Amino acid sequence: MVLESTDKSVSESDLNRWDRDHSWHPFSQMEEYLGFPPIHIESGRGCWLTDTEGRHYLDATASIWTNVHGHNDVDLHAAIRQQLDKVAHSTMLGLSHPVGTRLARKLVELAPGDLNRAFFSDTGANAVEIALKMSLQYWQLQKRPQKTRIIGLRDSYHGDTVATMAVGDSQTFHRRFRPWFFDTIKCPRPDCEEWNGQLRHADARWSLHILGKLLEKQSGKVAAVILEPSVMGAAGMHLHPPGFLKQAAELCRCHSVHLILDEIFVGFGRTGPMLVCASEGVTPDFLCLAKGLSAGYLPLAATLVREDIYQTFLGPFESFRAFFHGHTFTGNPLGAAVSLASIQKLEPMISSGAIAAKTRRFGQCIAERFENHPNASAIRQRGLCAAIDLVAERDPPNPFPVPDRFGIQVMLHARRHGLLLRPIHDTLLLVPPLSISEEEIDTLIDRTAEALDAALTERAQRP
Ligand SMILES: Cc1ncc(COP(=O)(O)O)c(C=O)c1O
């Protein structure tokens, strides 16, 4: 039998036509997408992806912020194959499997304090939904059902399901659905600029002041505060000043409000440490993990929970205290196997200082190329993630007109230079796999600068 997925008689043009006729891509204006030269990525090795026409691209999005050890990693493949030879999927509903149990134990070991329980799911948004629902149920079980409100930060992003949209604040993406959101409270986010290892500006006073006031007045009605610690990725890599998390956590603790940390983007070495909360000495009530957890291989997410919260849900069945929530692929064994292998490989990369060395090179290259660039109005970089805000003029800052889609133009030029980027509006985001070499970092930054210059030249030549 010739398998559909490998059938060589299907041509490049068939694929392009089928994609055009039958696919609907995420976060895409399809009318715009259909105008782009089509790309079908067929294979990958290390930090490089190859399309069906044999063109190579450096993966500067880490396949949407997930990839840790590169594509086609032999150790991760071995872990998946070994598991595949045993069983591809078996439910965690009323059963366990060895890799799920081992991963739960490993995550608890990595996590700070008494974050002692792992509840698995399959996407970041679901990991957050689970934390929200557990928090709300916890307060009901504690006979404080009036604690129902959630405080989130302005510009935050926690996913695209209805509850995660409600607690987030992605205006462009989510405003159409606002009538269906439950009531949440938004607090200003702190301000911080940092790149090349230097903190240039940091101000968390207003944000902490408002958070303190909100909690002082309303903590009796607030179930939880939710934060993306350190870096707010989808907002455009907005950074939190050092110490902000600790102070925010202290406010939550003083006012008996849960702290939910969404480390879906920042966890697993992206900003340096394995877990941001552990490195900042903060134990949240719930910790949401996904993306880098399974190294960009398979959909797996986890919500870690403090032991006393877990204990509150215990009782005889007829007390109906159980947490009635689950997803079909919760804790999938292949995902758990690859996550365990990835963490095992990542630990020495962090402890040896290898990631810190790459981060220094990344920061230096970005500073050299963009610090004085006339079209870069701001840079934010921490660990192996960075954002560069692009403007038509820098002083005074003058944005590109929205219909120009300048960020997208840079993305298209980058593809011609063998680089896959994904901007948010006119902010370029650079998020390579953590396995990127120092030479590849140079290539990444060179190609980004070339693509930007090419897009600027094209714009200048337009009548
Ligand atoms: C901080 C954060 N939380 C949640 C999510 C949602 O994750 P998923 O796309 O797996 O649902 C994302 C995705 O980018 C994210 O960056």
The ligand as a Gaussian input file, in Angstrom:
#p B3LYP/6-31G(d) Opt

LIG

0 1
 C        2.091000      32.529000      27.534000
 C        1.185000      31.658000      26.713000
 N        0.145000      31.079000      27.299000
 C       -0.690000      30.274000      26.615000
 C       -0.499000      30.035000      25.275000
 C       -1.450000      29.146000      24.533000
 O       -0.839000      27.938000      24.234000
 P       -1.489000      26.958000      23.138000
 O       -1.327000      27.646000      21.810000
 O       -0.697000      25.698000      23.239000
 O       -2.916000      26.786000      23.506000
 C        0.574000      30.637000      24.626000
 C        0.773000      30.436000      23.186000
 O        1.518000      31.138000      22.516000
 C        1.436000      31.485000      25.354000
 O        2.486000      32.094000      24.785000

